[in-house]
Amino acid sequence: MQIQQNKSLKPYNTFGIDVNAKYFAAFESSNDLDMIFNNSDFQNLPKMVLGGGSNMLLVRDFDGLILKNGCRGIEIVEETKDFAFVEAKGGENWHEFVLWCLEHGFGGVENLSLIPGTVGASPIQNIGAYGVELKDVFFELSAYHISTQKIVKFDNESCQFGYRESIFKNTEKGNYIILSVIFRLTKQHHNLNVNYGAIQTVLTEKKITNPTIQEISNAIIEIRSSKLPNPAEIGNSGSFFKNPEIEANFFNELKIKFPNIIGYDLPNGKVKVPAGWLIEQCGWKGKRIGNTGAYAKQALVLVNYGNATGEEVWNLALMIQDSVKGKFGISISAEVNVIG
């Protein structure tokens, strides 16, 4: 394992923000982590784990040690008649893992196709899309506890999953490094979810009435590709804001003032309002300010047109938050982790 100094992080974040890390190391095992955390040169430095760099905005240089998760490998650890328990290492690319599952006929993650990032980051964010969240297929994870240097297992309940939330974003933030995740996937009688967003529309256009998990994945890849820019071409981190959840009474009041407002009833009695719709109504869709802006095809996505700094993008985010709050009285919070 090589430790590098003054390493540019531009290739390691999908926003393409050009900042430097004082130290940078890629680890492939818990033994590598033991070596790092027992090294007196690094004990007092701030540290940050980097997966695919797809859910972060780097505002300034990182004056510490970046740990790049390089743990790789996918294997079936247990099988029953109906389920496969698959373990994927934390450094595996998420979409490549989804494709691996589809190749083996395992269902449950097809709606999560083309989400950027790594397997290790997926439980932290409780990634979700098109009616499915990671918690729906999650079984267990193994994480390195930094202070004790022991490996600890977390089941579904102990992860305290919420909407784009987990214990690793809250009370245990910065205390663990996720080494691997075990998923409980279906081998037959797949629970197909095609009623969210434009999935059914795409399937109908293709005259598909009884879709396979592969066909659902293909539809979602088509939808996401049409709405979201390729980070290799335009720097971005996908959806920058969470969809806010508001009280039903407040939503009904807004419905009187804004008859076209969109909302989805939630089991907790609240209403989820698409942040992209709110932002678009405030005139931000396709608007460019300097080197950054809101994407022309999806207002929820903030982009780097080539030379934006993290501070420029964050200032844009703050302006968007203010305008949504001013027009609708709704606070929208960042889904992306802002570092710096």
C-alpha positions in Angstrom: 0.0 0.0 0.0 1.4 3.3 -1.1 0.8 6.6 0.7 0.9 9.6 -1.7 1.3 13.3 -0.8 -0.5 16.3 -2.3 -2.7 14.1 -4.4 -5.2 15.7 -6.8 -8.8 14.5 -6.1 -10.1 15.6 -9.4 -10.2 12.1 -10.9 -11.8 10.7 -7.7 -15.0 12.8 -7.5 -17.7 12.9 -10.1 -18.2 16.6 -9.8 -14.6 16.9 -11.2 -13.6 19.5 -8.5 -9.9 20.0 -8.5 -8.8 20.0 -4.9 -5.8 18.3 -3.3 -5.5 15.8 -0.4 -2.4 16.2 1.9 -2.1 12.4 2.0 -3.8 9.7 -0.1 -3.8 5.9 0.3 -5.8 3.1 -1.3 -6.6 0.2 1.1 -7.6 -3.3 0.1 -8.1 -5.0 3.5 -8.5 -4.5 7.2 -4.8 -5.2 7.6 -4.0 -2.1 5.4 -6.3 -0.1 7.7 -4.4 -1.4 10.8 -1.2 -0.2 9.3 -2.6 3.2 8.7 -4.2 3.7 12.1 -1.2 2.4 13.9 1.1 4.8 12.1 1.9 7.7 14.5 2.4 10.1 11.5 -1.4 9.9 10.7 -3.0 9.5 14.1 -3.8 13.1 14.6 -4.8 13.9 11.1 -8.4 14.2 9.9 -9.3 11.2 7.7 -12.0 10.6 5.1 -13.0 7.4 3.3 -13.6 7.8 -0.4 -15.6 5.3 -2.5 -16.7 6.3 -5.9 -16.7 10.0 -5.1 -20.2 10.3 -6.5 -22.1 11.7 -3.6 -19.9 14.5 -2.4 -18.9 18.1 -3.1 -15.4 19.0 -2.2 -15.3 22.7 -1.3 -11.6 23.0 -0.5 -8.3 21.1 -0.2 -8.4 18.3 2.4 -5.7 18.8 5.0 -5.5 15.2 6.1 -5.6 11.6 4.8 -8.0 10.3 2.1 -8.6 6.6 2.3 -9.7 5.1 -1.0 -11.7 1.9 -0.6 -10.0 -0.6 -2.9 -11.6 -3.8 -1.4 -12.9 -5.9 -4.3 -14.8 -9.2 -4.8 -18.3 -10.6 -5.1 -19.4 -14.1 -4.0 -22.5 -16.1 -3.0 -22.2 -16.9 0.7 -25.5 -18.8 1.1 -28.4 -20.0 -1.0 -31.9 -21.3 -0.3 -34.6 -22.3 -2.8 -35.9 -18.8 -3.0 -33.0 -16.5 -2.0 -29.3 -15.9 -2.6 -27.2 -14.1 0.0 -24.4 -12.3 -1.9 -21.5 -10.6 -0.4 -19.8 -7.7 -2.2 -16.7 -5.9 -1.0 -17.0 -2.2 -0.3 -14.8 -1.0 -3.2 -16.9 -2.7 -5.9 -18.6 -0.4 -8.3 -22.3 -0.3 -7.5 -23.7 -0.6 -11.1 -21.3 -3.4 -12.0 -22.5 -5.2 -8.9 -26.1 -4.8 -10.1 -25.1 -6.2 -13.5 -23.5 -9.2 -11.8 -26.7 -9.9 -10.0 -28.7 -9.7 -13.2 -26.3 -12.0 -14.9 -26.9 -14.6 -12.2 -30.7 -14.1 -12.2 -30.9 -12.5 -8.8 -33.6 -9.9 -8.2 -34.0 -7.0 -5.9 -31.5 -4.4 -7.1 -32.7 -3.9 -10.7 -34.4 -0.7 -9.8 -31.1 0.6 -8.5 -29.4 0.3 -11.8 -26.9 3.0 -13.0 -26.6 4.6 -9.5 -23.1 5.9 -9.3 -20.8 5.0 -6.4 -19.5 2.0 -4.6 -21.1 -0.9 -2.6 -19.4 0.4 0.5 -21.1 3.7 0.3 -24.6 2.3 -0.5 -25.7 1.6 3.1 -24.4 5.0 4.4 -26.8 6.8 2.1 -29.4 4.1 2.0 -29.4 4.6 -1.8 -32.8 4.5 -3.5 -34.5 5.0 -6.8 -37.8 4.1 -8.5 -39.6 2.8 -5.5 -36.7 0.7 -4.0 -34.2 1.4 -1.3 -31.1 -0.4 -0.3 -32.7 -1.4 3.0 -35.2 -3.6 1.0 -32.4 -6.0 0.0 -29.9 -5.4 2.7 -29.0 -8.3 5.1 -25.7 -7.5 6.9 -22.5 -5.5 6.6 -19.0 -5.8 8.0 -17.3 -2.6 9.1 -14.0 -1.6 10.5 -14.3 0.2 13.8 -11.6 2.9 13.7 -11.1 3.4 17.5 -10.9 -0.3 18.4 -9.6 -1.6 15.0 -12.1 -4.5 15.3 -14.5 -5.7 12.6 -18.2 -5.2 13.6 -21.3 -6.6 11.9 -24.5 -4.6 11.5 -27.8 -6.1 10.6 -30.7 -4.2 9.0 -32.2 -2.9 12.2 -28.9 -1.7 13.7 -28.2 0.4 10.6 -31.2 2.6 11.5 -32.0 3.2 7.8 -34.2 6.1 6.9 -34.8 8.2 3.7 -31.2 8.7 2.5 -30.1 8.1 6.0 -28.4 5.5 8.2 -26.5 5.3 11.5 -23.3 6.0 9.6 -24.5 9.5 8.7 -25.6 10.3 12.2 -24.4 8.9 15.6 -21.7 6.8 14.1 -20.5 9.2 11.4 -16.8 8.9 10.9 -16.4 5.9 13.3 -16.6 3.0 10.8 -15.3 2.0 7.4 -17.5 -0.4 5.5 -15.6 -3.4 4.2 -18.4 -5.5 2.7 -22.1 -5.8 2.4 -24.3 -8.9 2.2 -27.5 -8.7 0.2 -30.6 -10.9 0.3 -31.7 -11.3 -3.3 -34.5 -13.3 -4.8 -33.9 -16.3 -7.1 -37.5 -16.7 -8.2 -40.9 -15.0 -7.6 -39.2 -11.6 -7.9 -41.0 -8.6 -6.3 -41.2 -6.4 -9.4 -41.6 -2.7 -8.9 -42.7 -0.9 -12.1 -45.2 1.7 -10.8 -42.7 4.5 -10.0 -41.7 7.2 -12.4 -41.7 6.5 -16.1 -40.9 2.7 -15.8 -44.3 1.5 -16.9 -44.3 4.1 -19.8 -41.1 2.8 -21.2 -42.2 -0.8 -20.8 -45.4 -0.1 -22.6 -43.6 1.7 -25.5 -41.5 -1.5 -25.9 -44.7 -3.6 -25.7 -43.4 -5.5 -22.6 -46.3 -6.7 -20.4 -44.5 -9.2 -18.2 -41.1 -7.7 -17.7 -38.1 -9.6 -16.5 -35.7 -8.1 -13.9 -33.3 -7.4 -16.9 -36.0 -5.6 -18.8 -36.8 -3.4 -15.8 -33.1 -2.6 -15.4 -32.8 -1.7 -19.1 -35.8 0.6 -18.8 -34.3 2.4 -15.8 -31.0 2.7 -17.5 -32.7 4.3 -20.4 -34.7 6.7 -18.2 -31.7 7.7 -16.1 -29.5 8.2 -19.2 -32.1 10.5 -20.7 -32.3 12.7 -17.6 -28.9 12.6 -16.0 -25.6 13.8 -17.5 -22.7 11.5 -17.8 -20.1 12.6 -15.2 -17.3 11.9 -17.7 -18.8 14.6 -19.9 -20.3 17.0 -17.4 -19.3 17.0 -13.8 -22.1 16.2 -11.4 -23.1 14.2 -8.4 -26.6 13.1 -9.5 -29.5 14.4 -7.4 -28.1 17.2 -5.3 -31.1 17.6 -3.0 -33.4 15.3 -1.1 -37.1 15.2 -1.9 -38.7 17.0 1.1 -41.4 15.4 3.2 -44.0 17.8 4.4 -47.2 17.6 6.5 -50.3 16.7 4.6 -52.2 19.8 5.8 -49.4 22.0 4.6 -49.4 20.2 1.2 -53.2 20.8 0.9 -52.6 24.5 1.6 -50.0 24.6 -1.1 -52.3 22.8 -3.5 -54.7 25.7 -3.3 -52.0 28.2 -4.2 -50.1 25.9 -6.6 -52.7 23.6 -8.2 -50.1 21.7 -10.3 -47.8 20.8 -7.3 -46.8 17.2 -7.2 -46.9 15.0 -4.1 -46.7 11.4 -3.1 -48.5 10.1 0.0 -46.2 8.4 2.5 -47.0 5.6 5.0 -46.1 8.1 7.8 -48.9 10.4 6.8 -46.6 13.0 5.2 -46.4 13.9 1.6 -43.1 13.7 -0.5 -42.7 16.6 -2.9 -40.2 16.2 -5.8 -37.4 18.7 -5.2 -36.7 18.9 -8.9 -40.3 20.2 -9.5 -39.9 22.8 -6.8 -36.5 24.0 -8.2 -37.8 24.1 -11.7 -40.8 26.2 -10.6 -38.3 28.7 -9.2 -36.7 29.1 -12.6 -33.5 27.3 -12.1 -33.7 24.5 -14.6 -31.1 25.0 -17.3 -29.9 28.2 -15.6 -26.1 28.7 -15.6 -24.1 30.9 -13.3 -20.4 31.1 -14.2 -19.0 27.6 -14.4 -22.0 25.9 -12.7 -25.7 25.6 -13.0 -28.8 23.4 -12.8 -28.9 20.8 -15.5 -31.2 21.6 -18.5 -32.9 18.2 -18.4 -33.2 17.8 -14.6 -33.2 20.7 -12.3 -32.3 18.5 -9.3 -28.9 18.0 -10.8 -26.2 20.6 -10.3 -23.4 20.5 -12.8 -19.8 21.6 -13.3 -19.3 22.9 -16.8 -15.6 22.4 -16.6 -13.8 24.8 -14.2 -16.2 25.3 -11.3 -14.9 25.3 -7.8 -16.6 23.5 -5.0 -17.4 26.8 -3.4 -19.2 28.0 -6.6 -21.4 24.9 -6.7 -22.2 25.2 -3.0 -23.1 28.9 -3.4 -25.5 27.9 -6.2 -27.0 25.3 -3.9 -27.6 27.9 -1.2 -29.3 30.2 -3.7 -31.6 27.5 -4.8 -32.5 26.5 -1.2 -33.3 30.2 -0.5 -35.6 30.6 -3.5 -37.5 27.4 -2.8 -38.0 28.4 0.8 -39.1 31.8 -0.3 -41.6 30.6 -2.9 -43.1 27.5 -1.3 -42.0 27.7 2.4 -40.3 24.3 2.0 -36.8 23.7 3.1 -34.8 21.4 0.8 -31.6 19.8 2.2 -28.6 18.5 0.3 -28.4 14.8 -0.4 -24.8 15.2 -1.4 -22.2 15.3 1.4 -20.5 18.7 1.4 -16.8 18.4 2.5 -14.9 21.5 3.5 
